[in-house]
Amino acid sequence: MTDTMDSIFDIAPYSMARAEKVAFLQSSMSELTQFHYDRCSEYKAMIDALFGGCDFTTSLDELPYLPVGVFKHHRLKSIPDDEVFKYMRSSGTSGQRPSEIVLDKKTANLQTKGLTKTLNGVLGGQRLPMLVVDSEDALGANANFSARGAAIRGFSMFGRRPVFALDHDLKPDLLRIKSFFDQHKDKAVFVFGFTFLIWTSLCEALAELDIQIDMSNAILLHGGGWKKLVNKAVSPAAFKERLKQQFNISRIHDYYGMVEQTGSIYVECDAGHLHCSVFNDVLIKDVISLENKNFGEEGLIQTLSIFPYSYPGHSILTEDLGMLLGEDDCPCGRKGKYFRVLGRLAEAEIRGCSDTL
């Protein structure tokens, strides 16, 4: 498995067609499932209770999973205590308890390599001047443990000398923003932020001040916070159109990811689709029966990742609704499945696993 994992980083992330990818993922997921089943007693108990045990040669469509909410209540790990490198925590929004993920150096290294390979196709494989649409306060004492701080630190690997666009009150720092774009007006720049902050603290705030800034040289990567924008009746299409009209930004890429599978992100292509890479995959489950859904049918998103070794997070049933749109035939030319996220399951909290313990 180690040799396979090393070699997977030598190929382009979206070059593997269905037959080859299914064979690779089948092998990887089977090995990871057995690895965690043998080394994490809580995982074994949940899989036994929910699935009646585990057939390690099962197809991807029947791969056992953990509901994402389990990580809010249990610190699951498949490594000895002395191999723990650090902990990651989710944002814990809406008063919910945050997830806590245990990392060792091997898993953290795989996450970094995977993220790098995935983003090279967006950013061109070079470190660009970076504007972070957030406050520097996000990198406080707990930055390594929070999803927000960890994301900023993680994506900062792909930028040079990050500049923070917002002040302590999450209002735009006009001097910094103008200076950044004046200094780099003749070269590509990397702008990163959470979707909700980009909308409220950049788009709406600068519009209220009647200030226009040309950001046509920006490559903007954003993710998270769509739930809050849905409450504001802002669709992905409206979000993009607003950025294009207000700042003249045309290179805009949403991404879908979670702290429970850090490094294994799904990035939006130029055709507006979120793509699975060689490092991950998506299945769609019926909300009631949890049976697999077909292309074009709505259901819960199940995410697969080849990176988690330190904890059993390789197959997760999320609380997000989505739809598979196609496979190997996106107009952008990328191989693999592509899909759409439709929102969060109402009153989401997939229950059952916690009770088995």
Buried (B, 14 or more C-beta within 10 A) or exposed (E): EEEEBEEBBEEEBBEBEEEEBBEBBBBBBBBBBEBBBEBBEBBBEBBBBBBEEBEBEBEBEEBBBBBBBBBBEBEBBBBEEEBBBBEBBBBBEEEEEBBBBBBBEBBBBBBBBBBBBBBBBBBEEEBBBBBBBBBBBBBEEEBEBBBBBBBBBBBBEBBBEBBBBBBEEBBBBBEBBEEBBEEBEEEBBBBBBBBBBBBBBBBBBBEEEEEEBEBEBBBBBBBBBBBBBEEEEBEBEEBBEBBEEBBBBBBBBBBBBBBBBBBBBBBBBBEBBBBBBBBBBBBBBEBEEBEBBEEEEBBBBBBBBBBBBBBBBBBBBBBBBBBBBBBBEBEEEBBBBBBBBBEBBEEBEBEEBBEEE
